[in-house]
Amino acid sequence: MSNSHATDDLHTRILEAIQTVRQPRPKQVRPIIVIGAGGIVRAAHLPAYEKAGFPVIGLMDQQSARAAELASQRGIPRTFSSAAEAVRFAPLDAIFDVAVPASQLVHILPQFNNGATILMQKPMGETLEEALIIRDLCRKKGFVAGVNFSLRYSPNNLAVASLANAGLLGEIHDIEVQTSTYTPWHLWTFLATAPRLEILYHSIHYFDLIRSWLGNPQSVLARTLKNPHTANLAATKTIAILDYGNSKRVIVATNHNHNFGPEHQHSFVQWEGLAGAARITMGVNLDYPTGKPDTAEYVERGSNSPRWHAVPVGGNNFPDGFMGTMGALQSFAEGSASTLPSHFEDAFQTMALVEALYRSSERPGEPLPLDE
């Protein structure tokens, strides 16, 4: 077969593999009440629900003027000054989208009625102890609840998952995540006093994504560090190794203060398998919150002249990934989907991984044996 025919054949197989990529969607959409009117709601949640046709019927924020302003901008008919007020107004089939700082979850969640359907913005608390309280509360009150790990539903990750399902990657033996960008942490005022930052509020997406592909690691090695340019903040740089045995290399490396122009900034996830490799870029990180387009690429193993091929991607993590998390929750709640990948029980395991990473970072490394 000539190189041109081989290329055409591979391109056809790529298109066939991704043709069924769809965001999960319920048969009957349900109304949404959003708790919180911060930056992530403005940049991702509300644009996603508008694009998906999910009706938002109310918005609550402790700063009532902020809620009123955003509701006016987005055409949301009602605003509330407390979660209790929102609960009293909510119809029985309402979905509560709780997008508040993680430390507030343990105070807000008890206000919802038994059996409520809730999507929590990640993380699931600030510590494993808080995550345990949240998990047990969700169990006790019978919540149908998930955590908004949107990267799982980013269109480019769904495309790569489709390639893997079609056998184009083969057994995965290497996952590498790298982010070297400038992140404007000042946009999230609550992070100024947060004792944990980079892993808990950013890289948790990467670790959750890795879990979605490989399950839980056997152990971890990590170091998360402060940056002298943001000395007032907790750690904003991380290097981590996840141990999946002797045949898999899994690493995450992040630096959020590469403020030297866009030329060498990057943010990607790369998979290598026995049959091929894939890479996605996370465009939102490269110019937050405006972002650049997400991309996906694939290369086949074994070719005499391997060449990366662009994989068509139908959207970006912002906002399409947020359509996915809400669509998955609504589908699960109505019974048209039998599983919820970001269920609070699974999210608790991601929080356990985060806790292990922080514990590893606090432990000393192996000293050099210079005195032996």
C-alpha positions in Angstrom: 0.0 0.0 0.0 1.4 3.4 -0.9 2.0 6.1 1.7 -0.9 8.2 0.4 -3.3 5.2 0.5 -2.1 4.3 4.0 -2.7 7.9 5.1 -6.2 7.9 3.6 -7.0 4.6 5.3 -5.8 5.9 8.7 -7.8 9.1 8.3 -10.9 7.1 7.5 -10.4 4.9 10.6 -10.0 8.0 12.8 -13.2 9.5 11.4 -15.1 6.3 11.9 -13.8 6.0 15.5 -14.9 9.5 16.5 -18.2 9.7 14.6 -20.2 8.6 17.6 -18.7 11.1 20.0 -21.6 12.8 21.8 -22.0 14.7 25.0 -24.4 12.8 27.3 -27.9 14.3 27.2 -31.1 13.4 29.1 -34.3 12.5 27.2 -36.1 15.2 29.1 -34.2 18.3 30.3 -34.7 19.5 33.9 -34.6 23.1 35.3 -31.3 24.2 36.9 -30.8 26.5 39.9 -27.2 27.7 40.2 -25.7 28.4 43.6 -22.9 30.8 43.1 -22.2 33.6 40.6 -18.4 33.6 40.4 -16.0 33.5 37.5 -16.4 29.8 36.7 -20.2 30.2 36.5 -19.8 33.2 34.1 -17.1 31.6 32.0 -18.3 28.0 31.7 -21.5 26.9 33.5 -24.0 29.4 32.1 -22.5 29.4 28.5 -22.6 25.6 28.6 -26.2 25.4 29.7 -27.3 28.0 27.2 -25.5 26.0 24.4 -27.1 22.7 25.5 -30.6 24.2 26.0 -30.6 23.4 29.7 -33.0 26.0 31.3 -31.5 27.9 34.3 -34.5 29.2 36.3 -32.7 30.8 39.2 -29.3 32.1 40.5 -28.2 32.5 44.1 -25.2 34.3 45.5 -24.4 35.7 48.9 -23.6 39.0 47.1 -27.1 39.7 45.9 -26.0 42.5 43.6 -23.6 40.2 41.8 -26.4 37.6 41.3 -28.8 40.2 40.0 -26.2 41.6 37.6 -25.4 38.2 36.1 -29.0 37.1 36.0 -29.8 40.2 34.0 -27.0 39.6 31.6 -28.0 35.9 31.0 -31.7 36.2 31.1 -32.2 34.2 34.3 -35.7 35.0 35.7 -35.1 34.7 39.5 -32.3 35.4 42.0 -32.0 34.4 45.6 -29.8 35.7 48.5 -29.6 32.3 50.3 -29.5 28.6 49.5 -32.5 28.1 51.8 -34.5 30.6 49.7 -33.5 28.8 46.5 -34.6 25.4 48.0 -38.0 26.8 48.9 -38.6 28.0 45.4 -37.2 25.0 43.6 -39.6 22.6 41.7 -39.3 19.0 42.6 -37.4 18.1 39.5 -34.8 20.9 39.8 -31.1 20.3 39.5 -28.9 22.3 41.9 -25.6 23.4 40.4 -23.5 24.3 43.4 -20.5 26.3 42.3 -19.0 27.7 45.5 -15.6 27.5 47.1 -14.9 24.0 48.4 -14.9 25.1 52.0 -18.5 26.1 51.8 -19.9 22.8 50.6 -20.2 21.3 54.1 -22.3 24.2 55.1 -24.5 24.4 52.0 -25.3 20.8 51.3 -27.2 20.1 54.5 -29.8 22.7 53.4 -31.0 20.6 50.4 -33.9 18.3 50.8 -33.5 14.5 50.9 -33.1 13.0 47.5 -32.1 16.3 45.8 -30.1 16.1 42.6 -26.9 18.1 42.9 -23.8 18.9 40.8 -20.9 20.1 42.9 -18.1 22.2 41.5 -14.8 20.5 42.2 -13.1 19.9 44.5 -15.2 17.9 46.9 -14.1 19.8 49.9 -10.7 21.2 50.8 -9.4 18.1 52.6 -10.1 14.4 52.7 -11.8 14.9 56.1 -14.3 17.4 54.4 -14.7 15.0 51.5 -15.6 12.2 54.0 -18.2 14.5 55.6 -19.7 15.3 52.1 -19.7 11.7 51.0 -21.5 10.6 54.2 -24.0 13.4 54.0 -24.8 12.5 50.3 -25.3 8.9 51.4 -27.5 9.9 54.4 -29.7 12.3 52.5 -29.9 10.1 49.4 -28.6 12.8 47.1 -28.2 12.0 43.4 -24.9 13.9 43.2 -21.8 14.3 41.1 -18.7 16.4 41.0 -18.0 18.7 38.1 -14.8 17.0 36.7 -15.4 18.5 33.3 -12.1 17.4 31.7 -13.5 13.9 31.4 -16.1 15.4 29.1 -13.9 17.7 27.2 -14.6 17.0 23.5 -10.9 16.2 22.7 -10.7 13.7 25.6 -13.9 12.0 24.4 -12.3 11.9 20.9 -9.2 10.2 22.2 -11.3 7.8 24.3 -13.1 6.8 21.1 -9.8 6.2 19.3 -8.8 3.9 22.3 -12.1 2.1 22.1 -11.5 1.5 18.4 -8.2 -0.1 19.2 -6.1 2.7 17.6 -4.0 3.2 20.8 -3.7 -0.3 22.1 -2.7 -0.9 25.7 -1.7 2.4 27.3 1.7 2.4 28.9 2.5 6.1 29.2 0.4 9.1 30.2 2.1 12.5 30.5 0.4 15.8 31.6 2.3 19.0 31.3 1.2 22.6 31.9 3.5 25.5 31.7 1.5 28.7 31.5 0.6 31.9 33.3 -2.5 31.5 35.4 -4.1 34.7 36.8 -4.8 33.4 40.3 -6.1 36.8 41.4 -9.3 36.1 39.6 -10.3 33.8 42.4 -10.1 36.0 45.5 -10.8 33.1 47.9 -7.6 31.4 46.8 -5.6 34.2 48.5 -6.0 32.4 51.9 -6.4 28.8 50.7 -4.0 26.5 52.4 -3.9 24.2 49.4 -4.0 25.4 45.9 -2.4 23.9 42.8 -3.2 20.2 43.2 -6.6 20.8 44.9 -8.0 23.5 42.6 -6.2 22.8 39.2 -4.3 19.6 38.8 -7.1 17.6 40.5 -8.6 17.6 36.9 -5.6 15.8 35.6 -5.4 13.3 38.4 -9.2 12.6 38.0 -8.7 12.2 34.2 -5.9 9.7 34.8 -8.1 7.8 37.2 -10.8 7.7 34.5 -8.3 6.0 32.2 -6.3 3.8 34.5 -8.1 3.5 37.8 -6.4 4.2 41.1 -2.6 4.1 41.3 -0.8 1.8 43.7 1.1 4.8 45.2 2.3 8.3 44.5 5.4 10.4 44.7 4.9 14.2 44.6 6.3 17.6 45.4 4.1 20.7 45.2 5.9 24.1 45.7 5.4 27.8 46.1 6.5 30.2 43.4 8.5 33.3 44.5 6.4 35.5 42.1 3.3 34.5 44.0 4.8 34.2 47.5 1.5 35.2 49.1 -0.2 32.0 47.7 0.1 28.4 48.6 2.0 26.0 46.3 1.4 26.7 42.5 3.9 24.3 41.0 3.7 20.5 41.1 5.6 17.4 39.9 4.0 14.0 40.5 4.6 10.4 39.6 1.7 7.9 39.8 2.8 4.3 40.3 0.9 1.9 38.1 3.5 -0.8 38.2 6.7 -1.4 36.3 5.2 -1.2 32.8 3.5 2.2 33.0 4.9 5.7 33.3 2.4 8.3 34.5 3.6 11.9 35.4 2.0 15.3 35.9 4.2 18.5 35.8 2.7 22.0 36.2 4.1 25.5 36.4 1.6 28.3 36.5 4.0 31.3 36.4 5.7 30.9 33.0 5.0 34.6 32.2 7.4 35.0 29.4 5.0 35.2 26.5 3.1 32.5 24.6 6.0 31.0 22.5 6.9 28.3 25.0 3.7 28.0 27.0 2.1 24.6 26.7 -0.7 22.6 28.3 -1.3 19.0 27.1 -2.1 15.4 27.9 -0.3 12.7 25.9 -1.1 9.0 25.8 1.3 6.4 24.4 0.0 2.9 23.6 1.2 -0.2 21.9 -0.6 0.7 18.7 -0.3 4.5 18.7 -0.2 7.8 20.6 -2.5 10.7 21.1 -2.1 14.2 22.4 -4.7 16.9 23.4 -4.1 20.5 24.2 -6.0 22.3 26.9 -6.5 25.7 25.2 -8.3 27.4 28.1 -5.1 27.2 30.1 -3.1 29.1 27.5 -5.1 32.3 27.7 -7.4 32.0 30.7 -10.3 32.6 30.7 -10.6 33.5 27.0 -8.6 30.4 25.9 -7.4 29.1 22.7 -9.1 26.2 20.7 -8.6 22.7 22.1 -7.0 20.3 19.8 -6.4 16.6 19.4 -3.8 14.6 17.4 -3.1 10.9 16.7 -0.1 9.0 15.3 0.0 5.4 14.4 2.9 3.2 15.7 4.9 1.1 13.2 4.9 3.4 10.2 8.1 3.9 8.4 7.5 7.7 8.5 5.2 8.3 11.4 3.1 11.5 11.1 0.7 13.1 13.5 -2.8 13.5 12.2 -5.3 16.2 13.4 -8.3 14.6 15.0 -11.5 16.6 14.5 -12.8 18.1 17.8 -16.3 19.3 18.2 -15.8 22.1 20.8 -13.8 23.0 23.8 -13.7 22.1 27.5 -15.1 25.6 28.1 -18.0 25.3 27.8 -18.7 21.8 26.2 -17.1 19.8 29.0 -19.6 21.4 31.4 -22.4 20.4 29.1 -21.2 16.8 29.6 -21.1 16.8 33.4 -24.6 18.3 33.7 -26.0 16.1 30.9 -24.5 13.0 32.5 -26.1 13.9 35.9 -29.5 14.6 34.4 -29.4 11.3 32.3 -28.5 9.3 35.4 -31.1 11.0 37.5 -33.9 10.2 35.1 -32.7 6.6 34.6 -31.7 6.8 30.9 -28.0 6.2 31.9 -27.1 3.4 34.3 -23.8 4.9 35.5 -22.5 8.4 36.5 -18.7 8.6 36.0 -18.4 11.6 38.2 -20.6 10.2 41.0 -19.7 11.5 44.5 -18.4 8.0 45.4 -15.9 8.1 42.6 -15.0 11.7 43.3 -14.2 10.7 46.8 -11.5 8.4 45.4 -10.0 11.3 43.5 -9.9 13.3 46.7 -8.1 10.3 48.4 -5.6 10.5 45.6 -5.2 14.3 46.2 -4.6 13.7 49.9 -1.9 11.1 49.1 -0.2 13.6 46.8 -0.1 16.2 49.5 1.1 13.7 52.1 3.9 12.6 49.8 4.9 16.2 49.2 5.4 16.8 52.9 7.7 13.8 53.3 11.5 14.1 52.8 13.1 12.6 49.8 15.9 10.1 49.8 19.2 11.8 50.9 22.3 11.2 48.9 24.5 8.5 50.6 27.6 10.8 50.7 28.7 9.7 54.2 28.7 6.0 53.5 
